[in-house]
Amino acid sequence: MILIVLRSILFQIAYISACIFWFVVASAAWFMKRGSMYGFGRGWARTILWLHRVIVGARVEFRGVERIPEGPLLFCAKHQSAWETMALLLFAHKYTYILKQELLDIPLFGRHLKCAEQIPIDRSKGRTALARMLVEARERLSRGAQIIIFPEGTRRRAGAVPAYKFGAAKIYSKLGVACVPVAMTSGLAWPRNTFLHYPRPILVEFLEPIPAGLDAETFQARMQAAIETNTDRLLDEAGFTAEERAAAVAASLQADAAAAAAKASDNQSSE
């Protein structure tokens, strides 16, 4: 455990240092031609992933890369960690994330996101925000972008009870492009809500593309089943134990119940 703590501290120092370096260097893209930020973003991602692999010792394996088609596309990925926010942009052509509006308010980082033409969505504005986001998404796709979505909306602990939102299905049905589901085990090595990192396998698999043209409900069921079935398989392969799975399920149910109670309380307060 001591070695894990020491490696985690060293990685955090290296991570912060690398982010500062790349965020400063990438400022040059503000004055360069359109699309220049993509290269800087990939350089930053490769640096962080290399540091994590070398310092933490987590083995990484990407599978099914040959299944990724060219042209406009959606990636719908399992979201367990910050790790995949960097890893996936290495495989998406003209990578474009649909992300929270608040991220654009972060000094320097937010300016980089704008320069990289990422798509913000203000979830407090409901349908208006969705309509505006779809307009921007269609424009990016027309220029050959590939859009990355996390259907659960936020990071979930490895092995947690799934909590898929319907937003990804709505986007899929409106945009009319194929989708590549992505299963992974990143949460074993880079868990959410802790500074500790573990030398456990990160297995990523790009699954068979789901063709365009399905209705939203059919797509949602097919996409979720593909991601969850294959994530469970990869977790088993990575050594995820039955005890760990039971603990993850219990913790996620407790956290979801607390979040639902807090939301209900806020709604009552606002009435």
Rosetta blueprint (number, residue, H / E / L):
1 M L
2 I H
3 L H
4 I H
5 V H
6 L H
7 R H
8 S H
9 I H
10 L H
11 F H
12 Q H
13 I H
14 A H
15 Y H
16 I H
17 S H
18 A H
19 C H
20 I H
21 F H
22 W H
23 F H
24 V H
25 V H
26 A H
27 S H
28 A H
29 A H
30 W H
31 F H
32 M L
33 K L
34 R L
35 G L
36 S L
37 M H
38 Y H
39 G H
40 F H
41 G H
42 R H
43 G H
44 W H
45 A H
46 R H
47 T H
48 I H
49 L H
50 W H
51 L H
52 H H
53 R H
54 V H
55 I H
56 V H
57 G L
58 A L
59 R L
60 V E
61 E E
62 F E
63 R E
64 G L
65 V H
66 E H
67 R H
68 I L
69 P L
70 E L
71 G L
72 P L
73 L E
74 L E
75 F E
76 C E
77 A E
78 K L
79 H L
80 Q L
81 S L
82 A L
83 W H
84 E H
85 T H
86 M H
87 A H
88 L H
89 L H
90 L H
91 F L
92 A L
93 H L
94 K L
95 Y E
96 T E
97 Y E
98 I E
99 L E
100 K E
101 Q H
102 E H
103 L H
104 L H
105 D H
106 I L
107 P L
108 L L
109 F H
110 G H
111 R H
112 H H
113 L H
114 K H
115 C H
116 A L
117 E L
118 Q L
119 I E
120 P E
121 I E
122 D L
123 R H
124 S H
125 K H
126 G H
127 R H
128 T H
129 A H
130 L H
131 A H
132 R H
133 M H
134 L H
135 V H
136 E H
137 A H
138 R H
139 E H
140 R H
141 L H
142 S H
143 R L
144 G L
145 A L
146 Q E
147 I E
148 I E
149 I E
150 F L
151 P L
152 E L
153 G L
154 T L
155 R L
156 R L
157 R L
158 A L
159 G L
160 A L
161 V L
162 P L
163 A L
164 Y L
165 K L
166 F L
167 G H
168 A H
169 A H
170 K H
171 I H
172 Y H
173 S H
174 K H
175 L H
176 G L
177 V L
178 A L
179 C E
180 V E
181 P E
182 V E
183 A E
184 M E
185 T L
186 S H
187 G H
188 L H
189 A H
190 W L
191 P L
192 R L
193 N L
194 T L
195 F L
196 L L
197 H L
198 Y L
199 P L
200 R L
201 P L
202 I E
203 L E
204 V E
205 E E
206 F E
207 L L
208 E L
209 P L
210 I E
211 P L
212 A L
213 G L
214 L L
215 D L
216 A H
217 E H
218 T H
219 F H
220 Q H
221 A H
222 R H
223 M H
224 Q H
225 A H
226 A H
227 I H
228 E H
229 T H
230 N H
231 T H
232 D H
233 R H
234 L H
235 L H
236 D H
237 E H
238 A L
239 G L
240 F L
241 T L
242 A H
243 E H
244 E H
245 R H
246 A H
247 A H
248 A H
249 V H
250 A H
251 A H
252 S H
253 L H
254 Q H
255 A H
256 D H
257 A H
258 A H
259 A H
260 A H
261 A H
262 A H
263 K H
264 A H
265 S H
266 D H
267 N H
268 Q H
269 S H
270 S H
271 E L
